[in-house]
Structures are given as structure tokens and as C-alpha cells.
């Protein structure tokens, strides 16, 4: 994973190992910086699954999104259900104009940056790592609103939700 996404090395301080991905992710979760497990999971998941995972985590941590948040999450989920460019562009429009302090905005950007052009009206290819970065940011931003006493359990729950989208040996489905 670190070879496929060198950017992950900038986001994860723990050095890569020869451990299977699920073992490595769970070791990160049990470490001093469990948020690195969230980041690892975001890079490990295929783009569509990463967007779905981010949406599921945001909905679990922010149970009743309203207004722009509801629209941004709906756009991301629409793209997951039918990953065609019109839906991706709808997510791009909402993510680009949304509040970047809100996890739902980042979920929309995760869908928006899954392929195609980075900006509307110009051909600027999306770098492959941007979906992971946006999904990671969506989940971590949602976790920032969790009570400190619940944070560890919520990180573990989000991680397990993401890892459940992989095969038992940590490979992409």
C-alpha cells in the first residue's frame, strides 16, 4: 500500500512492515496514535469502498445531518450506488462549496475526487490518492466531535467498518 500511495507515508508516521494489512491496521489502532489506523484504512480501501466507508462513519458519528451536510452525504452515497461522472460532478459541486470543517463536505469530496477532472470545466485529472485523503479527513473530522471518553471505541468501530469491506486477508474485494 505504501508503494502504491507514497503520500500515505506523509500521513502515517509508523513505518511500513511485512505484517498483513489487517494486522498492521489493528496494531496502529492499539498504538499511541490510533488515528493512523483510520488513515491506513482510507488508503487501503478501493475508492468506491473508501467513499462508502466515510459516509457510513460520518452517519454513525453525526447521526442526523441536516441542510448542506445531508445534501453532501446524499451526493456521495448516490455516487457510491451509481459511480457515473454526473454523480461525481454533483458531489464535486457540493464538496467544493461546502464548509471544509464539516465531515459531510469531505465525504462529498472523496466521491468527487474518485476520478475524472479535479475541477469543473477543465481537464485536470484527480490524483489517485485524493479519495483516500478526503475519506480520511471525513472520518477524522467526524471523530473530532466525539466525546474524549468515547473516542477510542469510535475509532475502533470506524476501523472495523472499513476493514469489513476487505477480504479476510486484507485484500481488496
MODELLER restraints for C-alpha pairs under 7 A, 6 or more apart:
rsr = mdl.restraints
at = mdl.atoms
rsr.add(forms.Gaussian(group=physical.xy_distance, feature=features.Distance(at['CA:1:A'], at['CA:44:A']), mean=6.38, stdev=0.5))
rsr.add(forms.Gaussian(group=physical.xy_distance, feature=features.Distance(at['CA:2:A'], at['CA:8:A']), mean=6.09, stdev=0.5))
rsr.add(forms.Gaussian(group=physical.xy_distance, feature=features.Distance(at['CA:2:A'], at['CA:9:A']), mean=6.49, stdev=0.5))
rsr.add(forms.Gaussian(group=physical.xy_distance, feature=features.Distance(at['CA:5:A'], at['CA:129:A']), mean=6.52, stdev=0.5))
rsr.add(forms.Gaussian(group=physical.xy_distance, feature=features.Distance(at['CA:8:A'], at['CA:43:A']), mean=6.99, stdev=0.5))
rsr.add(forms.Gaussian(group=physical.xy_distance, feature=features.Distance(at['CA:12:A'], at['CA:36:A']), mean=5.63, stdev=0.5))
rsr.add(forms.Gaussian(group=physical.xy_distance, feature=features.Distance(at['CA:20:A'], at['CA:170:A']), mean=6.77, stdev=0.5))
rsr.add(forms.Gaussian(group=physical.xy_distance, feature=features.Distance(at['CA:21:A'], at['CA:170:A']), mean=5.26, stdev=0.5))
rsr.add(forms.Gaussian(group=physical.xy_distance, feature=features.Distance(at['CA:22:A'], at['CA:170:A']), mean=5.28, stdev=0.5))
rsr.add(forms.Gaussian(group=physical.xy_distance, feature=features.Distance(at['CA:25:A'], at['CA:37:A']), mean=5.07, stdev=0.5))
rsr.add(forms.Gaussian(group=physical.xy_distance, feature=features.Distance(at['CA:25:A'], at['CA:40:A']), mean=6.61, stdev=0.5))
rsr.add(forms.Gaussian(group=physical.xy_distance, feature=features.Distance(at['CA:26:A'], at['CA:37:A']), mean=6.92, stdev=0.5))
rsr.add(forms.Gaussian(group=physical.xy_distance, feature=features.Distance(at['CA:28:A'], at['CA:34:A']), mean=5.55, stdev=0.5))
rsr.add(forms.Gaussian(group=physical.xy_distance, feature=features.Distance(at['CA:28:A'], at['CA:36:A']), mean=6.15, stdev=0.5))
rsr.add(forms.Gaussian(group=physical.xy_distance, feature=features.Distance(at['CA:28:A'], at['CA:37:A']), mean=5.04, stdev=0.5))
rsr.add(forms.Gaussian(group=physical.xy_distance, feature=features.Distance(at['CA:29:A'], at['CA:35:A']), mean=6.93, stdev=0.5))
rsr.add(forms.Gaussian(group=physical.xy_distance, feature=features.Distance(at['CA:29:A'], at['CA:37:A']), mean=5.11, stdev=0.5))
rsr.add(forms.Gaussian(group=physical.xy_distance, feature=features.Distance(at['CA:29:A'], at['CA:156:A']), mean=6.87, stdev=0.5))
rsr.add(forms.Gaussian(group=physical.xy_distance, feature=features.Distance(at['CA:37:A'], at['CA:159:A']), mean=6.90, stdev=0.5))
rsr.add(forms.Gaussian(group=physical.xy_distance, feature=features.Distance(at['CA:38:A'], at['CA:136:A']), mean=6.43, stdev=0.5))
rsr.add(forms.Gaussian(group=physical.xy_distance, feature=features.Distance(at['CA:38:A'], at['CA:159:A']), mean=5.95, stdev=0.5))
rsr.add(forms.Gaussian(group=physical.xy_distance, feature=features.Distance(at['CA:39:A'], at['CA:136:A']), mean=5.38, stdev=0.5))
rsr.add(forms.Gaussian(group=physical.xy_distance, feature=features.Distance(at['CA:41:A'], at['CA:159:A']), mean=6.93, stdev=0.5))
rsr.add(forms.Gaussian(group=physical.xy_distance, feature=features.Distance(at['CA:41:A'], at['CA:162:A']), mean=6.41, stdev=0.5))
rsr.add(forms.Gaussian(group=physical.xy_distance, feature=features.Distance(at['CA:41:A'], at['CA:163:A']), mean=6.99, stdev=0.5))
rsr.add(forms.Gaussian(group=physical.xy_distance, feature=features.Distance(at['CA:42:A'], at['CA:50:A']), mean=5.82, stdev=0.5))
rsr.add(forms.Gaussian(group=physical.xy_distance, feature=features.Distance(at['CA:42:A'], at['CA:132:A']), mean=4.79, stdev=0.5))
rsr.add(forms.Gaussian(group=physical.xy_distance, feature=features.Distance(at['CA:42:A'], at['CA:135:A']), mean=6.11, stdev=0.5))
rsr.add(forms.Gaussian(group=physical.xy_distance, feature=features.Distance(at['CA:42:A'], at['CA:136:A']), mean=5.53, stdev=0.5))
rsr.add(forms.Gaussian(group=physical.xy_distance, feature=features.Distance(at['CA:43:A'], at['CA:132:A']), mean=5.00, stdev=0.5))
rsr.add(forms.Gaussian(group=physical.xy_distance, feature=features.Distance(at['CA:45:A'], at['CA:172:A']), mean=6.55, stdev=0.5))
rsr.add(forms.Gaussian(group=physical.xy_distance, feature=features.Distance(at['CA:46:A'], at['CA:172:A']), mean=6.70, stdev=0.5))
rsr.add(forms.Gaussian(group=physical.xy_distance, feature=features.Distance(at['CA:47:A'], at['CA:114:A']), mean=6.12, stdev=0.5))
rsr.add(forms.Gaussian(group=physical.xy_distance, feature=features.Distance(at['CA:47:A'], at['CA:131:A']), mean=6.16, stdev=0.5))
rsr.add(forms.Gaussian(group=physical.xy_distance, feature=features.Distance(at['CA:48:A'], at['CA:80:A']), mean=5.90, stdev=0.5))
rsr.add(forms.Gaussian(group=physical.xy_distance, feature=features.Distance(at['CA:49:A'], at['CA:165:A']), mean=6.92, stdev=0.5))
rsr.add(forms.Gaussian(group=physical.xy_distance, feature=features.Distance(at['CA:50:A'], at['CA:132:A']), mean=6.72, stdev=0.5))
rsr.add(forms.Gaussian(group=physical.xy_distance, feature=features.Distance(at['CA:50:A'], at['CA:135:A']), mean=6.22, stdev=0.5))
rsr.add(forms.Gaussian(group=physical.xy_distance, feature=features.Distance(at['CA:51:A'], at['CA:76:A']), mean=6.99, stdev=0.5))
rsr.add(forms.Gaussian(group=physical.xy_distance, feature=features.Distance(at['CA:51:A'], at['CA:80:A']), mean=6.97, stdev=0.5))
rsr.add(forms.Gaussian(group=physical.xy_distance, feature=features.Distance(at['CA:51:A'], at['CA:107:A']), mean=6.41, stdev=0.5))
rsr.add(forms.Gaussian(group=physical.xy_distance, feature=features.Distance(at['CA:51:A'], at['CA:110:A']), mean=5.75, stdev=0.5))
rsr.add(forms.Gaussian(group=physical.xy_distance, feature=features.Distance(at['CA:51:A'], at['CA:111:A']), mean=5.88, stdev=0.5))
rsr.add(forms.Gaussian(group=physical.xy_distance, feature=features.Distance(at['CA:51:A'], at['CA:135:A']), mean=6.08, stdev=0.5))
rsr.add(forms.Gaussian(group=physical.xy_distance, feature=features.Distance(at['CA:52:A'], at['CA:77:A']), mean=6.69, stdev=0.5))
rsr.add(forms.Gaussian(group=physical.xy_distance, feature=features.Distance(at['CA:52:A'], at['CA:80:A']), mean=6.30, stdev=0.5))
rsr.add(forms.Gaussian(group=physical.xy_distance, feature=features.Distance(at['CA:53:A'], at['CA:161:A']), mean=6.86, stdev=0.5))
rsr.add(forms.Gaussian(group=physical.xy_distance, feature=features.Distance(at['CA:53:A'], at['CA:162:A']), mean=5.64, stdev=0.5))
rsr.add(forms.Gaussian(group=physical.xy_distance, feature=features.Distance(at['CA:54:A'], at['CA:107:A']), mean=5.97, stdev=0.5))
rsr.add(forms.Gaussian(group=physical.xy_distance, feature=features.Distance(at['CA:54:A'], at['CA:135:A']), mean=5.26, stdev=0.5))
rsr.add(forms.Gaussian(group=physical.xy_distance, feature=features.Distance(at['CA:54:A'], at['CA:138:A']), mean=6.15, stdev=0.5))
rsr.add(forms.Gaussian(group=physical.xy_distance, feature=features.Distance(at['CA:54:A'], at['CA:139:A']), mean=5.77, stdev=0.5))
rsr.add(forms.Gaussian(group=physical.xy_distance, feature=features.Distance(at['CA:55:A'], at['CA:73:A']), mean=6.43, stdev=0.5))
rsr.add(forms.Gaussian(group=physical.xy_distance, feature=features.Distance(at['CA:55:A'], at['CA:77:A']), mean=6.97, stdev=0.5))
rsr.add(forms.Gaussian(group=physical.xy_distance, feature=features.Distance(at['CA:55:A'], at['CA:107:A']), mean=6.04, stdev=0.5))
rsr.add(forms.Gaussian(group=physical.xy_distance, feature=features.Distance(at['CA:57:A'], at['CA:139:A']), mean=6.19, stdev=0.5))
rsr.add(forms.Gaussian(group=physical.xy_distance, feature=features.Distance(at['CA:57:A'], at['CA:158:A']), mean=5.84, stdev=0.5))
rsr.add(forms.Gaussian(group=physical.xy_distance, feature=features.Distance(at['CA:58:A'], at['CA:103:A']), mean=6.53, stdev=0.5))
rsr.add(forms.Gaussian(group=physical.xy_distance, feature=features.Distance(at['CA:58:A'], at['CA:104:A']), mean=6.83, stdev=0.5))
rsr.add(forms.Gaussian(group=physical.xy_distance, feature=features.Distance(at['CA:58:A'], at['CA:138:A']), mean=6.94, stdev=0.5))
rsr.add(forms.Gaussian(group=physical.xy_distance, feature=features.Distance(at['CA:58:A'], at['CA:139:A']), mean=6.17, stdev=0.5))
rsr.add(forms.Gaussian(group=physical.xy_distance, feature=features.Distance(at['CA:58:A'], at['CA:142:A']), mean=5.84, stdev=0.5))
rsr.add(forms.Gaussian(group=physical.xy_distance, feature=features.Distance(at['CA:61:A'], at['CA:142:A']), mean=6.07, stdev=0.5))
rsr.add(forms.Gaussian(group=physical.xy_distance, feature=features.Distance(at['CA:61:A'], at['CA:143:A']), mean=6.91, stdev=0.5))
rsr.add(forms.Gaussian(group=physical.xy_distance, feature=features.Distance(at['CA:62:A'], at['CA:142:A']), mean=6.89, stdev=0.5))
rsr.add(forms.Gaussian(group=physical.xy_distance, feature=features.Distance(at['CA:69:A'], at['CA:104:A']), mean=5.16, stdev=0.5))
rsr.add(forms.Gaussian(group=physical.xy_distance, feature=features.Distance(at['CA:69:A'], at['CA:105:A']), mean=6.72, stdev=0.5))
rsr.add(forms.Gaussian(group=physical.xy_distance, feature=features.Distance(at['CA:72:A'], at['CA:91:A']), mean=6.60, stdev=0.5))
rsr.add(forms.Gaussian(group=physical.xy_distance, feature=features.Distance(at['CA:72:A'], at['CA:94:A']), mean=5.82, stdev=0.5))
rsr.add(forms.Gaussian(group=physical.xy_distance, feature=features.Distance(at['CA:72:A'], at['CA:95:A']), mean=6.71, stdev=0.5))
rsr.add(forms.Gaussian(group=physical.xy_distance, feature=features.Distance(at['CA:72:A'], at['CA:104:A']), mean=5.62, stdev=0.5))
rsr.add(forms.Gaussian(group=physical.xy_distance, feature=features.Distance(at['CA:72:A'], at['CA:105:A']), mean=5.78, stdev=0.5))
rsr.add(forms.Gaussian(group=physical.xy_distance, feature=features.Distance(at['CA:72:A'], at['CA:108:A']), mean=5.28, stdev=0.5))
rsr.add(forms.Gaussian(group=physical.xy_distance, feature=features.Distance(at['CA:73:A'], at['CA:104:A']), mean=5.40, stdev=0.5))
rsr.add(forms.Gaussian(group=physical.xy_distance, feature=features.Distance(at['CA:73:A'], at['CA:107:A']), mean=6.38, stdev=0.5))
rsr.add(forms.Gaussian(group=physical.xy_distance, feature=features.Distance(at['CA:73:A'], at['CA:108:A']), mean=6.16, stdev=0.5))
rsr.add(forms.Gaussian(group=physical.xy_distance, feature=features.Distance(at['CA:75:A'], at['CA:87:A']), mean=6.90, stdev=0.5))
rsr.add(forms.Gaussian(group=physical.xy_distance, feature=features.Distance(at['CA:75:A'], at['CA:90:A']), mean=6.48, stdev=0.5))
rsr.add(forms.Gaussian(group=physical.xy_distance, feature=features.Distance(at['CA:75:A'], at['CA:91:A']), mean=5.06, stdev=0.5))
rsr.add(forms.Gaussian(group=physical.xy_distance, feature=features.Distance(at['CA:75:A'], at['CA:108:A']), mean=6.35, stdev=0.5))
rsr.add(forms.Gaussian(group=physical.xy_distance, feature=features.Distance(at['CA:76:A'], at['CA:91:A']), mean=5.85, stdev=0.5))
rsr.add(forms.Gaussian(group=physical.xy_distance, feature=features.Distance(at['CA:76:A'], at['CA:107:A']), mean=6.19, stdev=0.5))
rsr.add(forms.Gaussian(group=physical.xy_distance, feature=features.Distance(at['CA:76:A'], at['CA:108:A']), mean=4.75, stdev=0.5))
rsr.add(forms.Gaussian(group=physical.xy_distance, feature=features.Distance(at['CA:76:A'], at['CA:111:A']), mean=5.39, stdev=0.5))
rsr.add(forms.Gaussian(group=physical.xy_distance, feature=features.Distance(at['CA:78:A'], at['CA:87:A']), mean=6.65, stdev=0.5))
rsr.add(forms.Gaussian(group=physical.xy_distance, feature=features.Distance(at['CA:79:A'], at['CA:87:A']), mean=5.17, stdev=0.5))
rsr.add(forms.Gaussian(group=physical.xy_distance, feature=features.Distance(at['CA:79:A'], at['CA:88:A']), mean=5.88, stdev=0.5))
rsr.add(forms.Gaussian(group=physical.xy_distance, feature=features.Distance(at['CA:79:A'], at['CA:111:A']), mean=6.54, stdev=0.5))
rsr.add(forms.Gaussian(group=physical.xy_distance, feature=features.Distance(at['CA:88:A'], at['CA:111:A']), mean=5.98, stdev=0.5))
rsr.add(forms.Gaussian(group=physical.xy_distance, feature=features.Distance(at['CA:88:A'], at['CA:112:A']), mean=4.86, stdev=0.5))
rsr.add(forms.Gaussian(group=physical.xy_distance, feature=features.Distance(at['CA:89:A'], at['CA:112:A']), mean=6.23, stdev=0.5))
rsr.add(forms.Gaussian(group=physical.xy_distance, feature=features.Distance(at['CA:91:A'], at['CA:108:A']), mean=4.93, stdev=0.5))
rsr.add(forms.Gaussian(group=physical.xy_distance, feature=features.Distance(at['CA:91:A'], at['CA:109:A']), mean=6.49, stdev=0.5))
rsr.add(forms.Gaussian(group=physical.xy_distance, feature=features.Distance(at['CA:91:A'], at['CA:111:A']), mean=6.34, stdev=0.5))
rsr.add(forms.Gaussian(group=physical.xy_distance, feature=features.Distance(at['CA:91:A'], at['CA:112:A']), mean=5.24, stdev=0.5))
rsr.add(forms.Gaussian(group=physical.xy_distance, feature=features.Distance(at['CA:92:A'], at['CA:108:A']), mean=6.65, stdev=0.5))
rsr.add(forms.Gaussian(group=physical.xy_distance, feature=features.Distance(at['CA:92:A'], at['CA:109:A']), mean=5.95, stdev=0.5))
rsr.add(forms.Gaussian(group=physical.xy_distance, feature=features.Distance(at['CA:92:A'], at['CA:112:A']), mean=4.50, stdev=0.5))
rsr.add(forms.Gaussian(group=physical.xy_distance, feature=features.Distance(at['CA:94:A'], at['CA:108:A']), mean=6.77, stdev=0.5))
rsr.add(forms.Gaussian(group=physical.xy_distance, feature=features.Distance(at['CA:95:A'], at['CA:105:A']), mean=4.88, stdev=0.5))
rsr.add(forms.Gaussian(group=physical.xy_distance, feature=features.Distance(at['CA:95:A'], at['CA:106:A']), mean=6.56, stdev=0.5))
rsr.add(forms.Gaussian(group=physical.xy_distance, feature=features.Distance(at['CA:95:A'], at['CA:108:A']), mean=5.08, stdev=0.5))
rsr.add(forms.Gaussian(group=physical.xy_distance, feature=features.Distance(at['CA:95:A'], at['CA:109:A']), mean=4.93, stdev=0.5))
rsr.add(forms.Gaussian(group=physical.xy_distance, feature=features.Distance(at['CA:98:A'], at['CA:105:A']), mean=5.52, stdev=0.5))
rsr.add(forms.Gaussian(group=physical.xy_distance, feature=features.Distance(at['CA:99:A'], at['CA:105:A']), mean=6.33, stdev=0.5))
rsr.add(forms.Gaussian(group=physical.xy_distance, feature=features.Distance(at['CA:100:A'], at['CA:106:A']), mean=6.88, stdev=0.5))
rsr.add(forms.Gaussian(group=physical.xy_distance, feature=features.Distance(at['CA:102:A'], at['CA:141:A']), mean=6.83, stdev=0.5))
rsr.add(forms.Gaussian(group=physical.xy_distance, feature=features.Distance(at['CA:103:A'], at['CA:138:A']), mean=4.23, stdev=0.5))
rsr.add(forms.Gaussian(group=physical.xy_distance, feature=features.Distance(at['CA:103:A'], at['CA:139:A']), mean=6.68, stdev=0.5))
rsr.add(forms.Gaussian(group=physical.xy_distance, feature=features.Distance(at['CA:103:A'], at['CA:141:A']), mean=5.33, stdev=0.5))
rsr.add(forms.Gaussian(group=physical.xy_distance, feature=features.Distance(at['CA:103:A'], at['CA:142:A']), mean=5.40, stdev=0.5))
rsr.add(forms.Gaussian(group=physical.xy_distance, feature=features.Distance(at['CA:104:A'], at['CA:138:A']), mean=6.52, stdev=0.5))
rsr.add(forms.Gaussian(group=physical.xy_distance, feature=features.Distance(at['CA:106:A'], at['CA:134:A']), mean=5.29, stdev=0.5))
rsr.add(forms.Gaussian(group=physical.xy_distance, feature=features.Distance(at['CA:106:A'], at['CA:135:A']), mean=6.53, stdev=0.5))
rsr.add(forms.Gaussian(group=physical.xy_distance, feature=features.Distance(at['CA:106:A'], at['CA:137:A']), mean=6.32, stdev=0.5))
rsr.add(forms.Gaussian(group=physical.xy_distance, feature=features.Distance(at['CA:106:A'], at['CA:138:A']), mean=4.76, stdev=0.5))
rsr.add(forms.Gaussian(group=physical.xy_distance, feature=features.Distance(at['CA:107:A'], at['CA:134:A']), mean=6.59, stdev=0.5))
rsr.add(forms.Gaussian(group=physical.xy_distance, feature=features.Distance(at['CA:107:A'], at['CA:135:A']), mean=5.88, stdev=0.5))
rsr.add(forms.Gaussian(group=physical.xy_distance, feature=features.Distance(at['CA:107:A'], at['CA:138:A']), mean=5.49, stdev=0.5))
rsr.add(forms.Gaussian(group=physical.xy_distance, feature=features.Distance(at['CA:109:A'], at['CA:134:A']), mean=6.05, stdev=0.5))
rsr.add(forms.Gaussian(group=physical.xy_distance, feature=features.Distance(at['CA:110:A'], at['CA:131:A']), mean=4.40, stdev=0.5))
rsr.add(forms.Gaussian(group=physical.xy_distance, feature=features.Distance(at['CA:110:A'], at['CA:134:A']), mean=4.74, stdev=0.5))
rsr.add(forms.Gaussian(group=physical.xy_distance, feature=features.Distance(at['CA:110:A'], at['CA:135:A']), mean=5.36, stdev=0.5))
rsr.add(forms.Gaussian(group=physical.xy_distance, feature=features.Distance(at['CA:111:A'], at['CA:131:A']), mean=6.77, stdev=0.5))
rsr.add(forms.Gaussian(group=physical.xy_distance, feature=features.Distance(at['CA:113:A'], at['CA:126:A']), mean=5.74, stdev=0.5))
rsr.add(forms.Gaussian(group=physical.xy_distance, feature=features.Distance(at['CA:113:A'], at['CA:130:A']), mean=5.92, stdev=0.5))
rsr.add(forms.Gaussian(group=physical.xy_distance, feature=features.Distance(at['CA:113:A'], at['CA:131:A']), mean=5.36, stdev=0.5))
rsr.add(forms.Gaussian(group=physical.xy_distance, feature=features.Distance(at['CA:114:A'], at['CA:131:A']), mean=5.43, stdev=0.5))
rsr.add(forms.Gaussian(group=physical.xy_distance, feature=features.Distance(at['CA:115:A'], at['CA:126:A']), mean=5.52, stdev=0.5))
rsr.add(forms.Gaussian(group=physical.xy_distance, feature=features.Distance(at['CA:116:A'], at['CA:125:A']), mean=5.89, stdev=0.5))
rsr.add(forms.Gaussian(group=physical.xy_distance, feature=features.Distance(at['CA:116:A'], at['CA:126:A']), mean=6.26, stdev=0.5))
rsr.add(forms.Gaussian(group=physical.xy_distance, feature=features.Distance(at['CA:117:A'], at['CA:123:A']), mean=5.32, stdev=0.5))
rsr.add(forms.Gaussian(group=physical.xy_distance, feature=features.Distance(at['CA:117:A'], at['CA:124:A']), mean=4.85, stdev=0.5))
rsr.add(forms.Gaussian(group=physical.xy_distance, feature=features.Distance(at['CA:117:A'], at['CA:125:A']), mean=4.60, stdev=0.5))
rsr.add(forms.Gaussian(group=physical.xy_distance, feature=features.Distance(at['CA:117:A'], at['CA:126:A']), mean=5.67, stdev=0.5))
rsr.add(forms.Gaussian(group=physical.xy_distance, feature=features.Distance(at['CA:118:A'], at['CA:124:A']), mean=5.28, stdev=0.5))
rsr.add(forms.Gaussian(group=physical.xy_distance, feature=features.Distance(at['CA:118:A'], at['CA:125:A']), mean=5.68, stdev=0.5))
rsr.add(forms.Gaussian(group=physical.xy_distance, feature=features.Distance(at['CA:118:A'], at['CA:126:A']), mean=4.92, stdev=0.5))
rsr.add(forms.Gaussian(group=physical.xy_distance, feature=features.Distance(at['CA:143:A'], at['CA:151:A']), mean=6.87, stdev=0.5))
rsr.add(forms.Gaussian(group=physical.xy_distance, feature=features.Distance(at['CA:166:A'], at['CA:172:A']), mean=4.99, stdev=0.5))
rsr.add(forms.Gaussian(group=physical.xy_distance, feature=features.Distance(at['CA:166:A'], at['CA:173:A']), mean=5.43, stdev=0.5))
rsr.add(forms.Gaussian(group=physical.xy_distance, feature=features.Distance(at['CA:167:A'], at['CA:173:A']), mean=5.68, stdev=0.5))
